[in-house]
């Protein structure tokens, strides 16, 4: 991390008005941010770039199904989405079985419809 970036990160991690931080990136920086935030009494979320919470042994498949919905329908196609954080392989079947009903019942309607869950993009 560059000196300027380090200064900016440290400013956030030590500022009294900041109560929580979130980060996605390399493992060493994620660890630094998480530990420094905790030492300063801040809530922290630090996703390491190569770790996928959907692969972990205790992964919540309901959450993984919601991540699938968000990745598929919650963002424009060019946005950095959450697809890398959903299960693959053996766990994919479980997540897909939970996501299937969510996809089937998604209310795609005009944006002026108060019951719409998704409108045209």
C-alpha positions in Angstrom: 0.0 0.0 0.0 1.4 3.4 -0.9 2.3 5.9 1.8 -0.7 8.2 0.8 -3.1 5.2 1.0 -1.7 4.1 4.3 -2.2 7.6 5.7 -5.8 7.7 4.4 -6.5 4.2 5.9 -4.9 5.0 9.2 -6.9 8.3 9.4 -10.1 6.4 9.1 -9.1 3.6 11.5 -8.2 6.2 14.2 -10.8 8.9 13.6 -13.4 9.1 16.4 -16.3 9.8 14.0 -15.7 6.5 12.2 -17.5 3.6 13.9 -17.1 0.9 11.3 -15.0 0.0 8.3 -15.4 -2.5 5.4 -12.6 -3.7 3.1 -12.0 -6.1 0.2 -8.5 -6.8 -0.8 -5.3 -8.6 0.0 -4.9 -10.8 3.0 -2.1 -8.7 4.7 -4.0 -5.5 4.3 -7.3 -7.0 5.4 -5.7 -8.4 8.5 -4.1 -5.0 9.3 -7.4 -3.2 8.8 -9.4 -5.7 10.9 -6.9 -5.7 13.8 -6.4 -2.0 13.8 -10.1 -1.3 13.7 -10.7 -3.7 16.5 -8.0 -2.1 18.6 -9.7 1.2 18.2 -13.2 -0.2 19.1 -14.6 -0.1 15.6 -16.7 -2.7 13.8 -14.8 -4.2 10.9 -15.6 -6.3 7.9 -12.5 -7.4 6.0 -12.9 -9.8 3.0 -9.6 -11.2 1.8 -9.5 -11.3 -2.0 -9.1 -15.1 -2.4 -11.5 -16.2 0.3 -15.1 -17.0 -0.5 -17.5 -17.2 2.4 -19.7 -19.5 0.4 -17.0 -22.2 0.5 -16.5 -22.2 4.2 -17.7 -25.4 6.1 -20.2 -23.4 8.1 -21.4 -21.3 5.2 -25.0 -20.1 5.4 -26.7 -21.3 2.2 -29.6 -18.9 2.7 -27.2 -16.0 2.7 -25.4 -17.5 -0.3 -28.8 -17.7 -2.2 -29.4 -14.0 -1.4 -25.9 -13.2 -2.7 -26.8 -15.0 -5.9 -29.9 -12.9 -6.2 -28.0 -9.7 -5.6 -25.3 -10.7 -8.1 -27.8 -11.7 -10.8 -30.4 -8.9 -10.4 -29.1 -6.3 -7.9 -26.5 -4.6 -9.9 -25.8 -3.4 -13.4 -23.8 -5.8 -15.6 -20.6 -3.7 -15.4 -20.6 -3.4 -11.6 -18.2 -5.4 -9.4 -20.6 -7.9 -8.1 -20.7 -10.6 -5.4 -20.5 -13.7 -7.7 -17.1 -14.5 -6.3 -18.5 -14.9 -2.9 -21.0 -17.7 -3.6 -20.5 -21.4 -3.4 -19.2 -23.6 -6.2 -18.8 -27.3 -6.5 -20.6 -29.5 -4.0 -22.1 -26.5 -2.1 -23.5 -24.9 -5.3 -26.4 -27.4 -5.4 -27.5 -26.4 -1.9 -27.3 -22.7 -2.7 -29.1 -23.1 -6.0 -31.9 -25.0 -4.5 -32.4 -22.2 -2.0 -32.1 -19.5 -4.7 -34.4 -21.1 -7.3 -37.7 -20.2 -5.5 -36.3 -16.6 -4.9 -35.7 -16.3 -8.7 -39.1 -17.7 -9.5 -41.0 -15.3 -7.2 -39.1 -12.2 -8.0 -41.6 -9.5 -8.9 -40.3 -7.9 -12.1 -42.6 -5.0 -12.9 -42.5 -1.4 -14.0 -40.6 0.8 -11.6 -43.8 2.7 -10.8 -45.5 -0.4 -9.3 -45.2 -0.2 -5.5 -45.0 -4.1 -5.4 -42.1 -4.3 -7.8 -38.9 -5.8 -6.5 -37.1 -5.1 -9.8 -37.8 -2.8 -12.7 -36.2 -2.2 -16.1 -32.5 -1.5 -16.1 
